[in-house]
Amino acid sequence: MIRTMPPLRWGILGTGAVATAFAEDQPLAGAAVRGVASRDGRRALAFARDHGIAMAFDGYAELCESDDIDVVYIATPHPFHVSHALIALEAGKHVLVEKPVAMNASGAELLFDRAAHLGLFCMEAMWVRFLPHLAFVRAMLKEHAIGNVRGMAIDVSRSLAPSPESRLLDPALGGGALLDMGVYATSIAVDLLGPGAVAAAKARWRENSVDAATSFLSVHSGEVMCTASVSADGVGSNQVVIAGDRGSLVVGPRWNMPSDVVVRDAEDRELRRFDSRPAGRGMWLQSLAVQDAIQRGLKQHPLMPWSQSLQSLILLDNVRRIIGLTYEGESPFGCR
Ligand SMILES: NC(=O)c1ccc[n+]([C@@H]2O[C@H](COP(=O)([O-])OP(=O)(O)OC[C@H]3O[C@@H](n4cnc5c(N)ncnc54)[C@H](OP(=O)(O)O)[C@@H]3O)[C@@H](O)[C@H]2O)c1
């Protein structure tokens, strides 16, 4: 007899841009969002109405305490990720926490320790990891399609022109390019190259002391060099290029969205190409993976384990130490 488990009941904390993208994509995962919470109950009601969500909560704790929610998606600005995730965990809920999972590695450690202690699932919402083109990249590297990997160049750069009140410009909301976009770079570096050490970094600053752009160099096992260019005020290639001693691998046009992959040999001849795209935005693949992991009783997902979120944040912490990026009230700052 085949027994199917009932779909998990999702709740969302926050009603901003990424909460909207998540709610729009979620039906493709076969488990609709059951509740949404806002700091302002009227916003929760409007969001629930717009997205066909049954329950609207006036306050985050109220949603977390509901018996009708199994897993909570934390879609608030980065400085609140740990505290909001802890509200959900302490109420017995599994959590999917937007990126970066914490402002620094110490914050992530605290969160993961608590999830482990409570025996609940917790994952950084690095949804890109669950996209099929990155599975293809991992498979190509595993079968040495470009030989030994020597280097990787990552570009995450867009001209965002945020409104003056945007979280991207506000230091109190963890503003700046590095934490918002740079975490994609450190995460894929750790995913494909393993832990690394930051050798150099440089930022260009906005007037209010958040970074408009940051570039850095990290060195990974086997002296593989990784350069990352992260910018919120200039449009770049938005590609990942991996250099091997027998060829190259290019991911684009925007590698941290559903993308193509082209594998070439040392003479620039195309060997392989991946160009299929998931339905919707592709965020639902992450929801599906989270549901599957929770239903199998896992506390971490093997594709986005706690150790890799920590290694990614350690890289960011060390870039910040070099460029001197600090946030008031952030404590402790976990450079190591
Ligand atoms: N995975 C992705 O593709 C992706 C894309 C964009 C952003 N993100 C991440 O998701 C998080 C949210 O980003 P976003 O672009 O959705 O931000 P946003 O549009 O500014 O929305 C953030 C939401 O958080 C809630 N919030 C709670 N405390 C807040 C405070 N003190 N100030 C402002 N808002 C507060 C607000 O909802 P209520 O007031 O209604 O509660 C607000 O609507 C960030 O950490 C970001 O890195 C991920």
The ligand as a MOL file (V3000), in Angstrom:
LIG
                    3D

  0  0  0     0  0            999 V3000
M  V30 BEGIN CTAB
M  V30 COUNTS 48 52 0 0 0
M  V30 BEGIN ATOM
M  V30 1 N 15.6770 34.4240 -2.5030 0
M  V30 2 C 15.5500 35.4980 -3.2590 0
M  V30 3 O 15.4930 35.4420 -4.4800 0
M  V30 4 C 15.4270 36.8170 -2.5850 0
M  V30 5 C 15.0090 37.9060 -3.3230 0
M  V30 6 C 14.8520 39.1070 -2.6530 0
M  V30 7 C 15.1170 39.1720 -1.2970 0
M  V30 8 N 15.5540 38.1060 -0.6030 0 CHG=1
M  V30 9 C 15.8080 38.1790 0.8430 0
M  V30 10 O 14.5570 38.2730 1.5030 0
M  V30 11 C 14.6040 39.2010 2.5780 0
M  V30 12 C 13.5110 40.2320 2.3600 0
M  V30 13 O 13.7580 40.9330 1.1600 0
M  V30 14 P 12.5980 41.7250 0.3630 0
M  V30 15 O 13.2250 42.2020 -0.8890 0
M  V30 16 O 11.3680 40.9230 0.3090 0 CHG=-1
M  V30 17 O 12.4060 42.9710 1.3600 0
M  V30 18 P 11.1710 43.9440 1.4520 0
M  V30 19 O 10.4490 44.0070 0.1510 0
M  V30 20 O 11.6680 45.1930 2.0740 0
M  V30 21 O 10.1940 43.2020 2.4810 0
M  V30 22 C 10.5940 42.8560 3.7690 0
M  V30 23 C 9.3470 42.6120 4.6290 0
M  V30 24 O 9.8020 42.3080 5.9390 0
M  V30 25 C 8.8780 42.8050 6.8970 0
M  V30 26 N 9.6370 43.5170 7.9460 0
M  V30 27 C 9.7770 43.1210 9.2270 0
M  V30 28 N 10.4970 43.9960 9.9200 0
M  V30 29 C 10.8180 44.9950 9.0850 0
M  V30 30 C 11.5170 46.2250 9.2460 0
M  V30 31 N 12.0260 46.6010 10.4370 0
M  V30 32 N 11.6440 47.0200 8.1870 0
M  V30 33 C 11.1590 46.6630 6.9840 0
M  V30 34 N 10.4500 45.5180 6.7690 0
M  V30 35 C 10.2850 44.6940 7.8160 0
M  V30 36 C 7.8990 43.7160 6.1520 0
M  V30 37 O 6.6350 43.0640 6.1210 0
M  V30 38 P 5.4860 43.4370 7.1920 0
M  V30 39 O 5.7750 44.7960 7.7140 0
M  V30 40 O 4.2380 43.3780 6.3890 0
M  V30 41 O 5.5450 42.4140 8.2670 0
M  V30 42 C 8.4510 43.8280 4.7350 0
M  V30 43 O 7.4500 43.8490 3.7810 0
M  V30 44 C 16.0140 39.7770 2.5720 0
M  V30 45 O 16.7640 39.1860 3.6000 0
M  V30 46 C 16.5970 39.4100 1.2100 0
M  V30 47 O 17.9820 39.1210 1.2560 0
M  V30 48 C 15.6910 36.9420 -1.2350 0
M  V30 END ATOM
M  V30 BEGIN BOND
M  V30 1 1 1 2
M  V30 2 2 2 3
M  V30 3 1 2 4
M  V30 4 1 4 5
M  V30 5 2 4 48
M  V30 6 2 5 6
M  V30 7 1 6 7
M  V30 8 2 7 8
M  V30 9 1 8 9
M  V30 10 1 8 48
M  V30 11 1 9 10
M  V30 12 1 9 46
M  V30 13 1 10 11
M  V30 14 1 11 12
M  V30 15 1 11 44
M  V30 16 1 12 13
M  V30 17 1 13 14
M  V30 18 2 14 15
M  V30 19 1 14 16
M  V30 20 1 14 17
M  V30 21 1 17 18
M  V30 22 2 18 19
M  V30 23 1 18 20
M  V30 24 1 18 21
M  V30 25 1 21 22
M  V30 26 1 22 23
M  V30 27 1 23 24
M  V30 28 1 23 42
M  V30 29 1 24 25
M  V30 30 1 25 26
M  V30 31 1 25 36
M  V30 32 1 26 27
M  V30 33 1 26 35
M  V30 34 2 27 28
M  V30 35 1 28 29
M  V30 36 1 29 30
M  V30 37 2 29 35
M  V30 38 1 30 31
M  V30 39 2 30 32
M  V30 40 1 32 33
M  V30 41 2 33 34
M  V30 42 1 34 35
M  V30 43 1 36 37
M  V30 44 1 36 42
M  V30 45 1 37 38
M  V30 46 2 38 39
M  V30 47 1 38 40
M  V30 48 1 38 41
M  V30 49 1 42 43
M  V30 50 1 44 45
M  V30 51 1 44 46
M  V30 52 1 46 47
M  V30 END BOND
M  V30 END CTAB
M  END
